[in-house]
Amino acid sequence: MIITRTPLRIGIAGGGTDIESSIKCMGQNGKTLNIAVNLYVYVTVKRHSNLFKERYRLNYSETETVESRDKIKNEIIRNCLEYLNIDEPLYISSVSDVPAGTGLGSSSAFCVGLLHALHVFRGDKNISRTKLAEEAIHIELNMVKSPIGIQDQIGCALGGLKLIEILEGQKFNLLEHDCSLKNLTAITDQVCLYWTNLTRSASSVLSDQAKNNTQNTDNYIAIKNDAEKAMGAIRLGDVNEVGKIIGQSWERKRQLSPIISNNDIDRHITEFYKNNAIGCKLLGAGAGGFILVLRDLAKNKIIIESSLDPIRVQPDVDGTVLCANGL
């Protein structure tokens, strides 16, 4: 039995500029800043016994028992198997610390973790995390045809804090990669995540956002520049400035599409600012998921009170890892 553990990621700034249509709209490369955290997707892969009637047994948010690879409904599983040319009886299962559709990159974490497990199953012992990110990008964008960006696959495959330059053609440059627990804990100590109890399809939000691209060029460029500004503030150890940038960038992002936010989300964010938050944003594409709140430790040494339930996180510096290999 093979088990992998892959972290989810928190987007700090630059989200939306990692999409091909946004890059073309800006006429320049995108840029994103994200950090992997200690919320995980676990994937298990094992050879399926011939005592079972089905060839594939798949357990994720649904359960599938199918006779052939091409009948698998889960597009990520089916395309990962096809990409790696694996066509033998398998049991595959996945569990996550958070629901899908929450803005933490869970679908990409699942894709990265599954690829990692399948490579080990196939005997590929030296697959790099960067290669896993590249393969996950190819599978999600080119095979599954998801209208998403490419920061999540990188953010989940590699641990730590990443400033990523996004190029046309699904290429990227890792401009900075910080895995210092001291530096990253200084950020996460001021972070609270608040669950809105809403899940959403990132694809539907991003598709609507793409319709308005031509009128949002200036916003995209400003959002891209926010990623570099936030990285600069982190270099200086000024987390309060990071919070201010996050808040300003969220206001820009809200203008990209009318379905990115809603009255309830806006109300919660207003509530957080009244309780000494220094920066708030909705994580992911929008319309649901988690709200990221940076709190001012000097003014608020406890978790901000809210009608929503808070989650505290710590940085993950390992990226996707192999937890067990029973082959």
FISE-69048 format. One record per atom (N, C-alpha, C, O): x, y negated, z negated. Coordinates in steps of 0.05 Angstrom, whole numbers, plus 32768, in hexadecimal, padded with zeros to 4 digits. Layout:
REM residues N
XYZ
...
This chain:
REM residues 327
801180188000
800080008000
80127FE78000
80257FE57FF1
800B7FD48011
80197FBB8013
80077FA5800A
7FF07FA38011
80127F947FF8
80037F7D7FEE
80147F647FF1
802B7F637FE9
80087F4F7FFD
80157F358000
80067F207FF0
7FEE7F237FEC
80147F0C7FE7
80087EF57FDA
80107EDC7FE8
80287ED67FEC
7FFC7ECC7FF0
80027EB48000
7FF47E9C7FF3
7FDD7E9D7FED
80047E867FEE
7FF87E6F7FE0
7FE57E5F7FF1
7FE87E5E800A
7FD27E527FE5
7FC37E3D7FF2
7FD27E237FF1
7FE77E217FE4
7FC87E0F7FFE
7FD77DF67FFF
7FC57DDE7FFA
7FAD7DDF8000
7FD17DC97FEF
7FC37DAF7FEB
7FCE7D9C8000
7FE67D978001
7FBD7D908010
7FC57D7B8023
7FC77D618014
7FB47D588008
7FDE7D548015
7FE27D3B8008
7FDD7D23801B
7FCF7D108013
7FE77D258033
7FE37D0F8046
7FE87D198063
7FF77D2D8067
7FDC7D0B8076
7FE17D128092
7FCE7D26809E
7FD07D2B80B6
7FBB7D30808E
7FA97D448099
7F987D3A80B1
7F8E7D2380B0
7F967D4A80C5
7F887D4280DD
7F9A7D3A80F4
7F937D3B810B
7FB37D3280ED
7FC67D2B8102
7FD67D43810B
7FE97D41811B
7FCF7D5B8101
7FDC7D748109
7FCC7D83811F
7FD37D998126
7FB77D768129
7FA77D82813E
7FAF7D778159
7FB57D60815C
7FB07D89816D
7FBA7D818188
7FAB7D698193
7FB87D57819E
7F917D688190
7F817D52819B
7F887D38818D
7F887D23819A
7F8F7D398174
7F977D218165
7FB27D16816E
7FB67CFE8171
7FC47D298173
7FDF7D21817D
7FDD7D148198
7FEA7D00819D
7FCC7D1F81A9
7FC97D1281C4
7FBB7CF781C1
7FC27CE481D0
7FA97CF581AF
7F9B7CDC81AA
7FAE7CC681A0
7FAD7CB081A9
7FC07CCE818E
7FD47CBB8183
7FE97CB48197
7FF47C9E8197
7FF07CC781A9
80067CC381BB
80217CC681AD
80357CBC81B6
80217CD48196
80397CD88186
80357CF18175
801F7CFA8171
804B7CFB816A
804A7D138159
803B7D0D813F
803A7CF78135
802E7D228135
80207D20811B
80347D248104
804B7D2B8109
802A7D2180EC
803B7D2580D5
80297D2C80BD
80157D1D80B8
802F7D4180AE
801F7D498097
80317D4F807F
80487D568082
80257D4C8067
80337D52804E
80217D63803D
800B7D5B8036
802B7D7B8036
801B7D8D8025
802C7D9C8012
80447D9E8015
801F7DA77FFD
802D7DB67FE9
801F7DD07FE3
80067DD17FE0
802E7DE67FE2
80227E007FDB
801E7E017FBD
802E7DF77FAD
80087E0E7FB5
80017E0F7F98
7FFA7E2B7F90
7FF87E3D7FA0
7FF87E2F7F75
7FF57E4A7F6A
7FD87E547F6B
7FCE7E5E7F57
7FCB7E517F81
7FB27E5E7F88
7FB77E6F7FA0
7FC37E657FB3
7FAE7E887FA0
7FB97E9B7FB3
7FA47EAB7FC2
7F8D7EAE7FB9
7FAC7EB57FDA
7F9D7EC97FE8
7FAE7EE27FE8
7FC67EE27FEF
7FA27EF87FDF
7FB07F127FDE
7FA57F247FF4
7F8D7F277FF8
7FB77F318003
7FAF7F438019
7FBB7F5E8014
7FD37F61800F
7FAA7F738016
7FB37F8E8013
7FB07F9D802E
7F9B7F9A803B
7FC47FAC8036
7FC47FBC804E
7FCE7FD88047
7FE37FDA803B
7FBF7FED804F
7FC88008804B
7FBE80198062
7FAA8013806E
7FCC802E8067
7FC38041807B
7FA9804E8071
7FA88058805A
7F9580508082
7F7B805A807B
7F7B8079807E
7F8480838092
7F718086806A
7F7180A3806A
7F5E80AE8080
7F4980A38085
7F6680C5808C
7F5580D180A0
7F3D80E08094
7F2D80EC80A2
7F3B80DF8079
7F2480EA806C
7F0B80D8806F
7EF580E1806B
7F1080BF8077
7EFA80AC807B
7EF180AE8098
7F0180B380AA
7ED880A9809D
7ECD80AB80B8
7ED6809380C9
7EDC809680E1
7ED8807B80BC
7EDF806380CC
7EFD806180CF
7F0D806C80BF
7F05805380E5
7F21804F80EA
7F2C803780DA
7F43803780D1
7F1B802280D7
7F22800A80C8
7F0E800480B2
7EF6800480B7
7F188000809A
7F077FF68085
7F127FDB807C
7F2A7FD98074
7F027FC6807E
7F0B7FAB8079
7EFA7F9F8063
7EE17F9E8065
7F077F95804E
7EF87F878038
7F037F6B8035
7F1B7F67802E
7EF27F58803A
7EF97F3B8035
7EE07F2F8029
7ED57F3B8016
7ED57F198033
7EBB7F108029
7EA57F228033
7E8F7F218028
7EAA7F328047
7E987F468051
7EA67F618051
7EBE7F62804C
7E987F768057
7EA47F91805A
7E9E7F9B8076
7E877F9B807E
7EB27FA48083
7EAF7FB0809E
7EBA7FCD809E
7ECF7FD28092
7EAC7FDF80AA
7EB67FF980B0
7EB17FFE80CE
7E9A800180D6
7EC67FFF80DD
7EC4800180FA
7ED680178105
7EE9801F80F8
7ED0801F811D
7EDE8036812A
7EF5802D813C
7F07803D8141
7EF580148144
7F0A800B8156
7F117FEE8151
7F017FDF8147
7F2A7FE78158
7F347FCC8152
7F237FB68160
7F1E7FA18154
7F1A7FBB8178
7F0C7FA78187
7EF07FA2817B
7EE37F8E8183
7EE77FB28169
7ECC7FAE815D
7ECE7F9F8142
7EB97F9A8135
7EE67F98813A
7EE97F898121
7EDD7F6D8124
7EE57F5F8137
7ECB7F658112
7EBF7F4A8114
7ED17F34810A
7ED17F1E8116
7EE07F3980F6
7EF27F2580EB
7F087F1E8100
7F197F2F8106
7F067F06810A
7F187EFF8121
7F357EFD8119
7F467F04812A
7F3B7EF58101
7F577EF480F9
7F627F1080F7
7F787F158100
7F547F2280EA
7F5E7F3D80E8
7F617F4A8103
7F767F568109
7F4C7F488114
7F4D7F55812E
7F657F4A813E
7F737F5A814B
7F697F30813E
7F7E7F25814F
7F9A7F298144
7FAD7F2B8153
7F9C7F2A8129
7FB67F31811E
7FBE7F4E8126
7FD57F52812D
7FAB7F608125
7FB17F7C812D
7FB87F7D814A
7FCB7F8B8152
7FA97F6E815A
7FAF7F6E8177
7FCA7F62817D
7FD97F6C818D
7FD07F4B8170
7FE97F3D8175
80017F4F816E
80157F4F817D
7FFF7F5E8158
80167F6F8150
80137F8C815B
80247F9D8155
7FFF7F90816C
7FFB7FAA817A
7FFA7FC18166
80067FD58169
7FEA7FBC8151
7FE57FD1813D
7FC97FDD8141
7FB57FCE8141
7FC87FF78146
7FAE8003814C
7FAE801F813F
7FAB8033814D
7FB0801F8125
7FAE80388116
7F9C803480FE
7F97801D80F6
7F92804980F2
7F7E804680DC
7F8A803580C5
7F9F803B80BB
7F7A802180BD
7F84800F80A8
7F6D80088095
7F568006809C
7F758004807C
7F647FF78068
7F707FDC8063
7F887FDA805B
7F617FC78066
7F6A7FAB8062
7F567F9E804F
7F3E7F9E8053
7F617F91803A
7F4F7F828028
7F5D7F678021
7F757F648023
7F4C7F558019
7F557F3A8012
7F457F307FFA
7F2D7F327FFA
7F537F247FE7
7F467F157FD1
7F547EFA7FCF
7F6C7EF77FD4
7F447EE67FC6
7F4F7ECB7FC5
7F487EBF7FAA
7F337EC67F9E
7F587EAC7FA1
7F537E9E7F88
7F3D7E897F8B
7F327E807F77
7F367E817FA4
7F217E6E7FA9
7F107E777FC0
7F1A7E887FD0
7EF87E6D7FC3
7EE77E757FDA
7EF47E6A7FF4
7F057E587FF4
7EEB7E75800B
7EF27E6A8025
7EE47E508029
7ECF7E4A801D
7EEF7E3F803B
7EE37E268042
7EE47E11802D
7ED27E01802A
7EFA7E11801E
7EFD7DFE8007
7F137DE9800C
7F187DD87FFA
7F1F7DE88023
7F337DD4802A
7F4F7DD98020
7F607DC78020
7F547DF28018
7F6F7DF9800E
7F7E7E0B8022
7F947E16801B
7F747E0F803A
7F827E1E804E
7F807E3C804B
7F927E4B8053
7F697E468040
7F677E62803A
7F677E748053
7F727E8A8052
7F5B7E6B8069
7F5B7E7C8081
7F777E80808C
7F7F7E958095
7F877E6A808B
7FA37E6C8094
7FB47E7D8081
7FC57E8C808A
7FAE7E7A8067
7FBD7E8B8053
7FB67EA88058
7FC87EB98056
7F9D7EAE805E
7F967ECA8064
7FA47ED4807C
7FAE7EEA807D
7FA57EC38091
7FB27ECB80AA
7FD07ED080A5
7FDB7EE480AF
7FDD7EBE8097
7FFA7EC18091
7FFE7EDA8080
80107EEA8086
7FEE7EDD806B
7FF27EF58059
7FED7F0F8067
7FFA7F238062
7FD97F108079
7FD37F288088
7FEA7F2E809C
7FF27F45809D
7FF37F1A80AA
800A7F1E80BC
80227F2980AC
80307F3B80B5
80277F1D8095
803E7F268085
803B7F43807E
804E7F538081
80237F4B8074
801E7F67806D
80217F7A8085
802D7F908083
80167F71809C
80177F8380B3
80347F8580BE
803B7F9B80C8
80437F7080BC
805F7F7380C5
806E7F8780B3
807D7F9880BD
80697F868099
80767F9A8087
806C7FB6808D
807C7FC9808E
80527FB88092
80477FD2809A
80547FDD80B2
80597FF580B5
805B7FCB80C5
80677FD380DE
80867FD880DB
80937FE280EE
80907FD180C4
80AD7FD580C0
80BE7FBD80C5
80D77FBF80C5
80B17FA580C9
80C07F8C80CE
80C77F8080B3
80B77F7180A7
80DF7F8680A8
80E67F7E808D
80F17F61808B
80F17F568075
80FA7F5680A1
81087F3C80A0
80F97F2680AD
81057F1280B6
80DE7F2880AF
80CE7F1380BB
80D07EFA80AA
80CD7EFC8091
80D67EE380B6
80D97ECA80A6
80BE7EBD80A1
80AB7EC280B0
80BD7EAC808D
80A47E9E8087
809E7E8A809E
80867E8680A4
80B27E7E80AA
80AD7E6C80C0
80A17E7B80D8
808F7E7180E5
80AB7E9380DD
80A07EA380F3
80847EAB80ED
80737EAB80FF
807D7EB180D4
80627EB880CD
804F7EA080D1
80397EA380DB
80597E8880CB
80497E7080D0
80447E6C80EE
802E7E6680F6
80597E7080FE
80567E6D811B
80427E818126
80327E7A8137
80447E9A811D
80317EAE8127
80157EA9811E
80027EAC812E
80117E9F8105
7FF67E9980FC
7FEA7E82810C
7FD37E828112
7FFB7E6E8113
7FF27E588124
7FE87E63813F
7FD37E5B8148
7FF87E74814B
7FF07E808165
7FD67E8F8163
7FC47E8C8174
7FD37E9F814E
7FBB7EB0814B
7FA27E9E8147
7F8E7EA28154
7FA47E8B8134
7F8D7E7B812D
7F857E688144
7F6D7E658149
7F987E5C8151
7F927E488165
7F8E7E548181
7F7C7E4B8190
7F9F7E678189
7F9E7E7181A4
7F8D7E8B81A8
7F817E8F81BD
7F8C7E9B8193
7F7D7EB48196
7F617EB2818A
7F4D7EB98197
7F5F7EA78171
7F457EA38165
7F377E8A8171
7F1F7E888170
7F487E77817B
7F3D7E5E8187
7F317E4C8172
7F1E7E3E8178
7F3C7E4C815A
7F327E398146
7F3C7E1D814C
7F547E198152
7F2A7E08814B
7F337DED8152
7F407DDF813A
7F377DC98132
7F557DEB812F
7F617DE18116
7F7D7DD7811C
7F877DDA8133
7F8A7DCD8108
7FA67DC4810A
7FB97DDA8103
7FB17DF180FF
7FD37DD280FF
7FE77DE680FA
7FF67DE280DF
800A7DEF80DA
7FEC7DCF80CF
7FFB7DCB80B5
7FF57DE180A1
80067DE78090
7FDD7DED80A2
7FD57E01808D
7FE77E1A808F
7FEF7E24807A
7FEC7E2380A6
7FFC7E3C80A9
80187E38809E
80237E498091
80237E2080A3
803E7E1A8099
803D7E15807B
804E7E1F806C
80287E078072
80257E018056
80217E1A8045
802B7E1B802E
80147E2F8050
80107E478040
80277E5B8043
802C7E6A8030
80347E5C805A
804A7E6F805E
80627E68804D
80707E798042
80687E4D804C
807F7E43803E
80767E378023
80637E288022
80857E3C800E
807E7E307FF5
80887E137FF4
80957E0A8006
80827E067FDE
808C7DEB7FD9
807E7DD57FE7
80687DD97FF1
808B7DBE7FE8
80817DA67FF5
808D7DA48011
80A57DA68014
807C7D9F8025
80857D9D8040
807C7D84804E
80647D7E804E
808F7D758059
80897D5F806C
808D7D6A8088
80A47D72808F
80787D6C8097
80797D7A80B1
80737D6780C8
805F7D5980C7
80847D6780DC
807E7D5880F4
80707D6B8107
807A7D81810C
80597D638112
80497D748124
804D7D6B8141
80467D548147
80567D7C8152
805B7D76816E
80457D82817F
80367D938176
80447D798198
80317D8581AB
80397DA281B0
80507DAA81AC
80267DB281B9
802C7DCE81BF
802E7DDF81A7
803C7DF481A8
80227DD78190
80227DE78178
803E7DEC816D
80447E018161
804F7DD88170
806B7DD98166
806D7DC7814E
805C7DB5814A
80817DCC813D
80847DBB8126
80A17DBA811D
80B17DCC8123
80A87DA4810F
80C27DA28102
80BD7D9F80E4
80AD7D8E80DC
80CC7DAE80D4
80CB7DAB80B7
80DE7D9580B0
80F77D9A80AE
80D47D7D80AB
80E67D6680A6
80F17D67808A
81097D618086
80E17D6E8076
80EB7D71805B
80DC7D88804E
80C57D8E8053
80EB7D96803D
80E07DAE802F
80EC7DAE8013
81037DB6800F
80DB7DA78000
80E47DA57FE4
80D87DBC7FD4
80C07DBE7FD2
80EA7DCC7FC8
80E17DE27FB7
80EA7DDF7F9A
80ED7DF27F8C
80F07DC67F93
80F97DC17F77
80E17DC07F65
80CF7DAF7F67
80DF7DD37F52
80C97DD47F40
80C67DBA7F30
80B07DB17F2A
80DD7DAE7F29
80DC7D957F19
80CE7D7F7F29
80BC7D727F1E
80D67D7C7F42
80CA7D677F53
80AC7D6C7F58
809C7D5A7F56
80A67D857F5E
808A7D8C7F66
80777D8C7F4E
80607D857F50
80817D957F37
80717D957F1F
80697D797F17
80547D747F0B
807B7D657F1C
80757D497F17
805C7D407F26
804D7D2F7F1D
80577D4C7F3D
803F7D467F4D
80277D567F42
80137D4A7F3C
802A7D707F3F
80137D807F38
800A7D7B7F1B
7FF37D807F15
801B7D717F0A
80137D6A7EEF
7FFD7D547EEF
7FEE7D527EDC
7FFC7D447F04
7FE87D2F7F06
7FD17D367F17
7FBF7D267F1C
7FD07D4F7F21
7FBB7D587F34
7FA57D687F25
7FAB7D797F15
7F8D7D617F2B
7F767D727F25
7F667D777F3F
7F637D657F4F
7F5C7D8F7F41
7F4B7D967F58
7F2F7D9A7F4D
7F2B7DA77F39
7F1B7D8E7F5A
7F007D907F52
7EEF7D9D7F68
7EEE7D937F7F
7EE27DB37F61
7ED37DC37F75
7EB87DB67F79
7EA87DB37F66
7EB17DAF7F91
7E987DA27F98
7E807DB67F99
7E697DAE7F9C
7E877DD07F98
7E727DE57F9C
7E677DE67FB9
7E527DF17FBE
7E767DD97FCB
7E6E7DD97FE7
7E847DE67FF8
7E9B7DDF7FF5
7E7C7DFA8008
7E8F7E04801C
7E867DFB8038
7E6F7DF4803C
7E997DFA804A
7E937DF18065
7EA57DFE8079
7EB97E0A8072
7E9D7DFC8093
7EAE7E0680A9
7EC07DEF80B2
7EB77DDA80BB
7EDA7DF380AE
7EED7DDF80B7
7EEA7DDA80D5
7EED7DC380DF
7EE47DEF80E4
7EE27DED8101
7ECD7DD98109
7ED07DC9811C
7EB57DDA80FC
7E9F7DC98103
7EA67DAC80FD
7EA07D9A810D
7EB37DA780E6
7EBB7D8B80DF
7ED07D8180F2
7ECE7D6A80FC
7EE47D9180F9
7EF97D88810B
7EEF7D848127
7EF87D728135
7EDC7D948130
7ED17D91814A
7EC27D76814C
7EC47D688161
7EB37D6F8138
7EA57D568137
7EB97D3F8136
7EB57D2A8143
7ECE7D428127
7EE37D2E8125
7EF07D298140
7EF67D128147
7EF47D3E814F
7F027D3C8169
7EF17D2B817D
7EFC7D1E818F
7ED67D2B817A
7EC57D1C818C
7ECB7CFE8189
7EC67CEF819C
7ED57CF58172
7ED97CD9816D
7EF67CD1816F
7EFE7CBB8167
7F077CE2817B
7F247CDD817B
7F2C7CC38187
7F3C7CB4817C
7F207CBC819E
7F297CA481AD
7F267C8B819D
7F357C7881A0
7F117C8A818C
7F0D7C72817C
7F1B7C728161
7F197C5F8151
7F2A7C88815C
7F387C8A8142
7F567C8B8144
7F637C938131
7F617C82815B
7F7E7C83815E
7F8D7C758148
7FA07C80813D
7F857C5D8141
7F937C4D812D
7F917C5B8112
7FA57C5B8102
7F7A7C67810C
7F787C7680F2
7F8A7C8E80F1
7F977C9380DD
7F8C7C9D8107
7F9E7CB48108
7FBB7CAB8103
7FC97CB880F4
7FC37C968110
7FDF7C8D810D
7FE47C8480F0
7FF97C8A80E5
7FD17C7780E4
7FD47C6E80C8
7FD57C8680B6
7FE57C8780A3
7FC47C9A80BB
7FC47CB380AB
7FDE7CC280AD
7FE97CCC8099
7FE97CC380C5
80037CCF80CA
80187CC180B9
80297CCD80AC
80187CA680BA
802C7C9680AC
80297C9A808E
803D7C97807F
80117C9F8085
800C7CA48068
801C7CBC805E
80267CBC8047
80207CD0806F
80307CE88067
804C7CE08061
80587CE9804D
80587CD08072
80747CC7806E
80767CB58055
80897CB78046
80627CA38051
80627C91803A
80607CA18020
806D7C9C800C
804E7CB58020
804B7CC68008
80647CD58002
806C7CD87FEB
80727CDF8017
808B7CED8013
80A07CDA8007
80AF7CE27FF5
80A07CC28011
80B37CAE8006
80AE7CA87FE8
80C17CA67FD9
80947CA67FE1
808D7CA27FC5
80957CBA7FB3
809E7CB67F9D
80927CD27FBE
809A7CEA7FAF
80B97CEA7FAB
80C27CF27F96
80C87CE27FC0
80E57CE17FBD
80ED7CCE7FA6
81007CD47F98
80DE7CB97FA2
80E37CA67F8D
80D77CAE7F72
80DC7CA17F5E
80C87CC47F72
80BC7CCD7F59
80A47CBC7F51
809C7CBC7F3A
80987CAE7F64
80827C9B7F5E
80677CA97F66
805C7CA47F7B
805E7CBA7F54
80457CC97F5A
802D7CB77F5A
801A7CBC7F69
802E7CA27F4A
80177C8F7F4B
80147C827F67
7FFE7C7E7F70
802A7C7C7F73
80297C717F8F
801E7C867FA2
80107C807FB5
80267CA07F9E
801A7CB57FAE
7FFC7CB57FAC
7FEE7CB87FC0
7FF27CB27F93
7FD57CB17F8F
7FC87C9A7F9F
7FB37C9E7FAA
7FD47C837F9E
7FC97C6C7FAD
7FC87C727FCB
7FB57C6B7FD9
7FDD7C7F7FD5
7FDE7C867FF2
7FC87C9A7FF9
7FBB7C98800D
7FC57CAE7FE7
7FB07CC27FEB
7F957CB57FED
7F857CBC7FFF
7F8F7CA27FDB
7F757C957FDB
7F707C847FF5
7F5B7C858000
7F857C767FFD
7F837C668015
7F807C77802E
7F707C718040
7F8E7C8D802E
7F8D7CA08045
7F727CAD8047
7F687CB2805D
7F667CB38030
7F4B7CBF8030
7F367CAC803C
7F257CB5804B
7F397C928036
7F267C7F8042
7F297C7E8060
7F157C7B806F
7F417C81806A
7F457C828087
7F397C9C8093
7F2C7C9B80A8
7F3E7CB28085
7F347CCB808F
7F157CCC8090
7F0A7CD780A3
7F087CBF807D
7EEB7CBF807C
7EDF7CB28096
7EC87CB8809D
7EEE7CA180A2
7EE57C9380BA
7EE77CA480D4
7EDD7C9C80E9
7EF57CBB80D2
7EF97CCB80EA
7EE07CD980F3
7EDC7CDE810B
7ECD7CDF80E1
7EB57CED80E8
7EA07CE880D1
7EA87CE780BA
7E877CE580D8
7E727CE080C4
7E6D7CF880B2
7E607CF5809D
7E767D1080BA
7E707D2880AA
7E877D308098
7E867D45808B
7E9D7D208098
7EB47D278087
7EAC7D258069
7EB57D358059
7E9D7D108062
7E947D0D8046
7E767D0C8045
7E687D0E805A
7E6B7D09802D
7E4E7D068029
7E4A7CF6800F
7E5D7CF08001
7E317CF18009
7E2B7CE07FF1
7E347CED7FD7
7E3E7CDE7FC6
7E317D077FD4
7E3A7D147FBC
7E587D127FB8
7E627D0C7FA2
7E677D187FCE
7E847D167FCC
7E8D7CFA7FC6
7E9F7CF67FB5
7E817CE67FD3
7E887CCA7FCE
7E827CC37FB1
7E917CB47FA4
7E6C7CCD7FA6
7E647CC77F8B
7E787CD27F77
7E807CC57F64
7E817CEB7F7C
7E947CF77F6A
7EAF7CE87F6B
7EBB7CE37F56
7EB87CE07F82
7ED17CD27F84
7ECF7CB67F76
7EE27CAE7F69
7EB97CA97F79
7EB57C907F6A
7EB67C947F4C
7EC27C847F3E
7EAB7CAA7F43
7EAB7CB27F27
7EC87CB67F1D
7ECF7CAE7F07
7ED87CC47F2E
7EF47CC97F26
7F037CAE7F23
7F137CAB7F10
7F007C9C7F35
7F0E7C827F33
7F067C737F1A
7F167C647F0F
7EED7C757F12
7EE47C687EFA
7EF17C747EE1
7EF27C677ECC
7EFB7C8C7EE4
7F097C9A7ECE
7F277C9B7ED2
7F347CAE7ECA
7F327C857EDD
7F4F7C817EDF
7F5D7C937EF3
7F767C977EF1
7F4F7C9F7F06
7F5D7CAD7F1C
7F6D7C987F2C
7F647C817F2F
7F847CA07F36
7F947C8D7F47
7F937C947F64
7F9D7C857F75
7F877CAB7F6A
7F847CB37F86
7F727CCB7F89
7F757CDE7F7A
7F607CCA7F9C
7F4D7CE17FA0
7F4A7CE67FBE
7F4B7CD37FCE
7F467CFF7FC5
7F3F7D067FE0
7F327D217FE0
7F357D317FCE
7F227D267FF5
7F177D407FFA
7F2C7D50800A
7F367D47801E
7F327D688000
7F467D79800E
7F3B7D868027
7F237D8C8028
7F4C7D8B803A
7F447D998052
7F367D878066
7F397D6F8066
7F267D948078
7F197D85808D
7F047D728084
7EFF7D5D8090
7EF67D79806D
7EE17D688063
7EC77D77805F
7EC57D8F8065
7EB37D698055
7E977D728052
7E947D86803B
7E7E7D918038
7EA87D8C802B
7EA67D9E8015
7EC17DA7800B
7ED67D9C8014
7EC17DBA7FF9
7EDB7DC47FEF
7EE37DB77FD5
7ED27DB17FC4
7EFD7DB27FD2
7F087DA67FBA
7F0E7D887FBE
7F177D807FD3
7F0A7D797FA9
7F137D5D7FA7
7F2D7D5D7F98
7F2F7D677F82
7F427D517FA4
7F5C7D4E7F97
7F5B7D337F88
7F557D1E7F93
7F627D347F6E
7F637D1C7F5E
7F7F7D1A7F51
7F887D2D7F44
7F8D7D037F56
7FA57CFD7F47
7F9E7CEB7F30
7F937CD67F35
7FA57CF37F18
7F9E7CE47F01
7FB67CD47EF6
7FCD7CDD7EFA
7FB27CBF7EE9
7FC77CAE7EDD
7FCD7CB97EC2
7FBC7CB77EAF
7FE47CC67EBE
7FEA7CD37EA5
7FEC7CBE7E8E
7FE77CC57E77
7FF47CA57E95
7FF67C917E80
7FDB7C897E74
7FD97C827E5D
7FC77C8B7E85
7FAC7C837E7D
7F9A7C9A7E76
7F867C987E67
7FA07CB17E81
7F8E7CC87E7E
7F9E7CE17E7B
7FA67CEE7E8F
7FA47CE97E62
7FB47D007E5D
7FA57D1A7E5D
7FB17D307E5B
7F8B7D197E60
7F7B7D317E62
7F6D7D317E7D
7F6D7D1E7E8C
7F627D487E84
7F557D4B7E9D
7F3D7D387E9F
7F2D7D367E8B
7F3A7D2A7EB5
7F257D177EB8
7F0A7D257EB5
7F057D3A7EC1
7EF87D197EA5
7EDE7D257EA1
7ECD7D217EBA
7ECE7D0C7EC7
7EBF7D357EC1
7EAE7D347EDA
7E997D497ED8
7E9A7D5C7EC8
7E847D467EE8
7E6F7D5A7EEA
7E797D737EF9
7E6C7D887EF9
7E907D707F06
7E9C7D877F15
7EB07D957F03
7EBB7D897EF0
7EB57DAE7F09
7EC97DBD7EF9
7EE57DB97F04
7EE97DBC7F1C
7EF87DB37EF2
7F147DAE7EFC
7F247DC77EFD
7F207DDB7EEF
7F387DC77F0F
7F4C7DDC7F11
7F677DCE7F10
7F6C7DBB7F1F
7F797DD97F00
7F957DCF7EFF
7FA67DE27F0F
7FA17DFA7F10
7FBA7DD87F1D
7FCB7DE87F2D
7FE97DE27F27
7FEF7DCD7F1C
7FF97DF57F2F
80167DF27F2E
80227DF77F4A
80157E057F5A
80397DED7F50
80457DF27F6A
804D7E0F7F6E
80557E1D7F5B
804A7E197F87
80557E327F8F
806D7E2D7FA1
806B7E1E7FB4
80847E387F9A
809C7E337FA9
80A67E4B7FB9
80BA7E4A7FC7
80977E617FB8
809F7E7A7FC5
80937E7D7FE1
809F7E8A7FF2
807B7E727FE6
806D7E787FFF
80627E947FFE
805F7EA07FE9
805D7E9F8015
80527EBA8017
80667ECF800E
807E7ECE8017
805E7EE17FFC
80717EF57FF1
80657F117FF3
804C7F147FF4
80767F257FF3
806E7F417FF2
806D7F497FD5
80817F497FC7
80557F507FCB
80517F587FAF
80567F767FAB
80607F7F7F96
804E7F867FBF
80517FA37FBD
80557FAF7FD8
80497FA67FEC
80657FC47FDA
806A7FD27FF3
806B7FF07FEC
80807FFA7FE4
80557FFD7FF0
805380197FE8
8059802C8000
805380447FFE
806380218016
80688033802D
807F80468027
808680578037
